[in-house]
Structures are given as C-alpha cells and as structure tokens.
Amino acid sequence: MFVYSTAAVQAEMKYRQERIRRDFQRPLWFRKRVPRPPQPCAPELRARPAM
C-alpha cells in the first residue's frame, strides 16, 4: 500500500526538476551572445544611393 498519492508524487517530481533546473542554470553573463556586426558611423559608409 502506497503512502503517497499519485498527485503528490508528481508534484514532488515537478518541484525537484524545477529546483535542479534553477540550481544548474548558467548565469546571464555566461550565456552565448549573438555577435552583432559593428554599425558604421560615417554617413557615406551607411548606404549608397541606388542608381
């Protein structure tokens, strides 16, 4: 005979998975950043008029 109900076991599993995910999540400053190309500042380098 089981002491725990199915809902209680599922809630415990969900809590533990969420806790593991939270504990082992990498901090924001360690995540990969998508490199952005540098924006040119001179107006003649930004765009050329279409012919």
Summary of the structure (lengths in Angstrom):
residues: 51
radius of gyration: 26.1
end to end distance: 83.2
largest distance: 83.2
contacts: 51
relative contact order: 0.07
helix: 49%
strand: 0%
